[in-house]
Amino acid sequence: MDSRHQKIISEIRASSIPVLIDFYGNWCEPCKRLSPIFEDLKNKYKSKIKFVKIDINDVPELAVDYSIRSLPSLILTYREREIMRIVSFQTKDALEKKIDEAISGLN
């Protein structure tokens, strides 16, 4: 495990709030369309969710760790558990609804 891989894993595990991970590739058109939506969500949920973007070309081991088979993939984790996975492009409204549902029951 290289240092960047270890740093990202440590950051995710150390978070006291849920973490939304965006697995993307710079060559992926749906990922490019999702990027501004991800930034909007980051601003909206900034005190409730930690946002992490991972380019699978930079840290391919993380894509393996999280069983990423398609891009874009969003994974919401909390206390080292996956609580939501969204594969493929989604609208901002659809993502907000899914995020709100996923975090509504967390303590």
C-alpha positions in Angstrom: 0.0 0.0 0.0 1.6 3.3 -1.0 1.5 6.4 1.2 -1.2 8.2 -0.8 -3.5 5.1 -0.6 -2.8 4.8 3.2 -3.4 8.5 3.7 -6.8 8.4 2.0 -7.9 5.3 3.9 -6.8 6.9 7.2 -8.7 10.0 6.4 -11.9 8.1 5.7 -11.5 5.9 8.8 -10.8 8.9 11.1 -13.9 10.9 10.1 -16.5 11.3 12.8 -19.1 12.1 10.1 -20.1 10.1 7.0 -17.8 10.3 4.1 -19.0 10.5 0.5 -16.3 9.2 -1.9 -16.5 10.1 -5.6 -14.5 7.5 -7.7 -13.9 9.1 -11.1 -11.6 9.2 -14.1 -10.5 12.3 -15.9 -11.4 10.6 -19.2 -14.9 9.7 -18.1 -17.6 12.0 -19.5 -20.3 11.2 -17.0 -17.7 11.9 -14.2 -17.1 15.3 -15.7 -20.8 16.1 -15.7 -21.0 14.9 -12.1 -18.1 17.0 -10.8 -19.9 20.4 -10.4 -22.9 18.6 -8.8 -20.5 16.9 -6.3 -19.0 20.4 -5.5 -22.6 21.8 -4.9 -23.4 18.9 -2.6 -20.1 19.4 -0.8 -21.2 23.0 0.0 -24.7 22.0 1.0 -23.6 19.2 3.3 -20.3 20.6 4.5 -21.0 20.2 8.2 -22.7 16.8 7.9 -20.6 14.9 5.3 -16.9 14.8 4.4 -16.3 14.7 0.7 -13.4 12.9 -1.0 -12.6 12.6 -4.7 -10.5 9.7 -5.9 -9.1 9.5 -9.4 -8.9 5.8 -10.0 -5.9 6.3 -12.3 -3.9 7.9 -9.4 -4.8 5.4 -6.7 -6.0 2.2 -8.5 -5.7 0.1 -5.3 -8.6 2.1 -3.8 -10.8 1.2 -6.7 -9.9 -2.5 -6.0 -10.5 -2.1 -2.2 -14.0 -0.6 -2.9 -14.9 -3.0 -5.8 -15.3 -0.2 -8.3 -16.4 -1.6 -11.6 -18.1 1.4 -13.2 -17.6 5.2 -13.2 -18.7 7.4 -11.7 -19.3 5.6 -8.5 -20.3 7.4 -5.2 -19.9 5.5 -2.0 -21.2 6.9 1.3 -19.4 5.3 4.3 -19.9 5.8 8.0 -17.7 4.3 10.7 -16.0 2.1 8.2 -19.4 0.7 6.8 -20.7 1.3 3.4 -24.2 2.7 3.7 -24.9 3.8 0.1 -23.5 3.1 -3.3 -24.6 5.0 -6.4 -23.2 3.9 -9.8 -23.6 6.1 -12.9 -24.5 9.7 -13.3 -27.4 11.0 -11.2 -29.0 14.4 -11.2 -28.4 16.7 -8.2 -32.0 16.3 -7.0 -31.8 12.5 -7.2 -28.4 12.5 -5.3 -29.8 14.9 -2.6 -32.8 12.6 -2.0 -30.6 9.5 -1.8 -28.1 11.2 0.6 -30.8 12.6 2.8 -32.4 9.1 3.1 -29.0 7.5 3.8 -28.0 9.9 6.6 -31.4 10.3 8.2 -31.1 7.4 10.5 -27.4 7.8 11.4 -26.3 8.6 15.0 
